[in-house]
């Protein structure tokens, strides 16, 4: 278990939640429409929820910011990432896990067990390839989905997505980016406030 802390009282930390790229086995690249939005120097921290793809994919993330944290997905080669990781961003403890270890995949109760074991306010997970965010048991859970729209064992028609997260004080604002069939990007917003 790795623990890292990022905290700055005056600076907003913009965190990219991304994962399940499956490059090159299920997708060729992150969509160009997404890459136009992900610019170097704009993102402070990247959390990769597994199946990171090739070294080139990880290097692309590193070109956006040197502060990249990743966990291992079931297909990552070589196995150089931990299974879980905990970091602190602006007073929130964030746990990171791919999710292939969770049975059944995406199960709220099983994810709650991981959240409690890691002792985190927010659990970021992958595995299902579908964006989801919800509050459960006084904690927040986010799956950024598949950044490439790669099919999963659960679903073949997957919408490519990623999440930008802005943490300020005890509140999180998520900006959810989804690639529409016409190639345009749809952006939605969601908020979560940490219980005292």
KEBATOR-183427 format. One record per residue (C-alpha): x, y, z. Coordinates in steps of 0.2 Angstrom, whole numbers, plus 2048, in hexadecimal, padded with zeros to 3 digits. Example, Ala and Ser with C-alpha at 12.3 -4.5 7.8 and 13.67 -1.06 7.14 Angstrom:
residues 2
     X     Y     Z
   83E   7EA   827
   844   7FB   824
//
This chain:
residues 196
     X     Y     Z
   800   800   800
   807   811   7FB
   802   821   803
   807   832   7FC
   801   843   801
   7FD   853   7F6
   7F7   862   7FF
   7F7   875   7FC
   7EB   881   805
   7EB   88E   7F7
   7EC   884   7E7
   7DF   87A   7DF
   7E4   868   7DA
   7DC   862   7CA
   7DD   84F   7CA
   7DA   844   7BA
   7D1   834   7BE
   7D4   828   7AF
   7D6   816   7AB
   7D2   806   7A2
   7DA   80B   792
   7DE   7F9   78C
   7EB   800   77F
   7EF   7F8   774
   7E5   7E8   776
   7D3   7F0   776
   7D6   801   770
   7E4   80B   766
   7E5   81B   770
   7DC   827   77B
   7CF   830   770
   7D6   840   768
   7C7   84A   76E
   7CD   846   780
   7E0   849   77C
   7DB   85B   776
   7D4   85E   788
   7E2   856   792
   7F0   863   790
   801   863   799
   802   86F   7A8
   7EF   86F   7AB
   7EE   85F   7B6
   7F7   85E   7C6
   7F4   84B   7CA
   7EF   83C   7C1
   7E7   82D   7C8
   7E7   81E   7BD
   7DB   810   7C2
   7E4   802   7B9
   7E6   7F9   7A8
   7F2   807   7A4
   7F6   800   793
   808   802   78C
   817   80C   792
   812   819   785
   801   81C   78E
   809   81E   79F
   816   82A   797
   808   834   78F
   800   836   7A1
   812   83B   7A7
   812   848   799
   803   850   7A1
   80A   851   7B2
   818   848   7BB
   80C   844   7CA
   804   834   7C3
   7FE   826   7CF
   7F9   815   7C8
   7F3   804   7CE
   7F4   7F4   7C5
   7E6   7ED   7BA
   7E4   7DB   7B6
   7ED   7DD   7A5
   7FB   7E9   7AA
   80C   7E4   7A4
   818   7E4   7AC
   810   7E3   7BD
   819   7F3   7C4
   80A   7FB   7CC
   803   7F7   7DD
   7F2   7F0   7DF
   7EC   7FF   7EA
   7F2   810   7EE
   7ED   81E   7FA
   7F1   830   7F7
   7EB   840   7FF
   7E5   84F   7F5
   7E0   85F   7FD
   7DA   856   80D
   7D1   847   804
   7D9   836   806
   7D6   82D   7F5
   7D8   81A   7F3
   7DC   813   7E2
   7D8   802   7DC
   7D5   7FA   7CB
   7C6   7F0   7D0
   7C9   7DF   7C8
   7CC   7D9   7DA
   7BA   7DD   7DE
   7AD   7D0   7DD
   7A1   7D3   7D5
   7A9   7E1   7CB
   7A3   7F2   7D1
   799   7EB   7E0
   796   7F9   7EC
   798   7EF   7FC
   7A8   7E7   7F6
   7AF   7F8   7F1
   7AA   7FF   803
   7B4   7F1   80B
   7C3   7F7   801
   7BF   809   805
   7BF   805   818
   7CF   7FA   817
   7D8   809   80E
   7D0   815   81A
   7CC   822   80C
   7BF   82F   809
   7BE   82C   7F6
   7C1   81B   7ED
   7C6   81C   7DB
   7C4   80C   7D2
   7C3   804   7C0
   7BF   7F3   7B9
   7AD   7F6   7B2
   7B2   802   7A5
   7A3   80D   7A9
   7A3   81E   7B2
   79A   81D   7C2
   79B   829   7D2
   791   827   7E1
   790   829   7F4
   78F   81A   7FF
   791   818   812
   797   82B   813
   7A5   828   807
   7A7   82C   7F4
   7AB   820   7E6
   7B0   824   7D4
   7B3   819   7C5
   7B9   824   7B7
   7B5   817   7AA
   7C0   812   79B
   7C9   820   793
   7C9   818   782
   7B8   810   783
   7BF   7FE   783
   7B3   7F0   785
   7B2   7E7   796
   7AD   7D6   79C
   79D   7DD   7A1
   799   7E8   792
   79E   7EA   780
   796   7FB   77C
   7A1   807   787
   7A1   81A   787
   7B3   821   789
   7B4   82C   798
   7C0   834   7A5
   7BD   83F   7B4
   7C6   850   7B9
   7C4   852   7CC
   7C5   863   7D5
   7C7   862   7E8
   7C4   872   7F2
   7C3   870   805
   7B6   863   809
   7AE   863   7F8
   7B2   85A   7E8
   7AC   85F   7D7
   7AD   851   7C9
   7AD   856   7B7
   7A8   847   7AD
   7AE   846   79B
   7A5   839   78F
   7A8   837   77D
   798   837   773
   795   82D   763
   797   83D   758
   7A9   83F   75F
   7A4   84E   76A
   7A8   84E   77D
   79A   850   789
   79E   857   79A
   794   855   7AA
   797   85B   7BC
   794   853   7CC
   798   858   7DE
   79B   84F   7EE
   79E   857   800
   7A8   84D   80D
   79F   84A   81D
   7A7   853   82C
//
